[in-house]
C-alpha cells in the first residue's frame, strides 16, 4: 500500500488540476454537444473515436459521442460542412480533400477542416483463412473476392490500386469490417485487405474463431508500393496478433483527429489539452493511442491546425509554422 499512495495522490491531483483548468475556461460559445465521425463497427476508427468521444464528454462535461460513418473521406466532408464537430481521417484522403479532389465532392476545396492531434499510423495489411492456402500476395488467385472495407474509406481508396500495381486480379467487395470478417469466415470472401489501426478488432475476433494467415509484403513488393503510393514503410509487430510468429512487413499512412475550423478556440484548446495530457487514458481506449502524443504533430503536412490546438502545442514547447495554423 505504501507504494500505491504517491501514485494515487498524483492521479487525484492531476484530475483536480484538469477540472480546475476546464472550469475556468470561457464556455459561453461552446457547443451544447458534439459528434465524432468514426467509421464502420469492427474497425479501429469506431473503437478509438467512440472511446475518445466518451472521454472528452466526461472530462469537459459536454454531451458527445461517436457515430458510424463511411470513414476518413466521408468524415472530411461531414466536418467541412459542419454536420459533425470532429472526425478521424488519414493524410491521403485529407490531401485530396483540401486540393478539391475528394471522390465525394470533386472540385470542392474543403477548407473548413483543421487538424487536432496525431492518432496513429494506419498499416495496410492483408488477411486470409489459413484453410485457403493463401500465404502471400502472389498466392491470391485470379478473380479472388477481396473485401476492401467501406466504400470510399482509406482502404477502399488505396488498397485496390496497390494490389493492381502488384499484379493481383480481383473482384472488389465493400462493407463494414465486422461484416467482411464474417463473410471471410463463411467462405464468401477469399481475402480482406485492411487499412486500419492495429490490432484490428475484426482480425482479433477471427483469430479466436478460426485459423488466419496475416499476409506481408515481400521486399520487392514493398519497394514497388513505396515508389508508387503516398505511404511509408511499417512493421506489424509479432505481438499484435496471436497468428504472427514474427514481425510482418507492411506500409502505412498517418491518421489525425480533425475539427471544424470554426469551432470556438477555447473549446478546442480544452479538447486538445485533455487528450494530449492523458495518454494513459487514451491507451485504455485503444492501444494504438500510444502514438497519440504531441511529438507526432510533425506528421501532418497537409491540414492547418485549429488555433485552439495550436495554442496548446505552442504553450507546451511544440513549434508549428505560422502557415500551418488556420
ABEGO torsion letter per residue (X at the ends): XAAAAAAAAAAAAAAAAAAAAAAABBAAABBABBBBBBBBBGBAAAAAAAAAAAAAAAAAGBBBBBBBBAEAAAAAAAAAAGABABBBBBAAAAAAAAAGABAABBGBBBAABBBABBBBBBBBBBBBBAAAGBABAAABBBGBBBBAEBBGBAAAAAAAAAAAAAGBBBBBBBEBAAAAAAAAAAGABABBBBBBBOBBAAAAAAAAABBBBBBBBBAAAAAAAAAABBBBBBBBBAAABAABABBBBBBBBBBBBBBBAABBAAAAAAAAAAAAABAAAAAAABAAAAABBAAAAAABAABBBBAAAAAAAAAAGBBBBAAABX
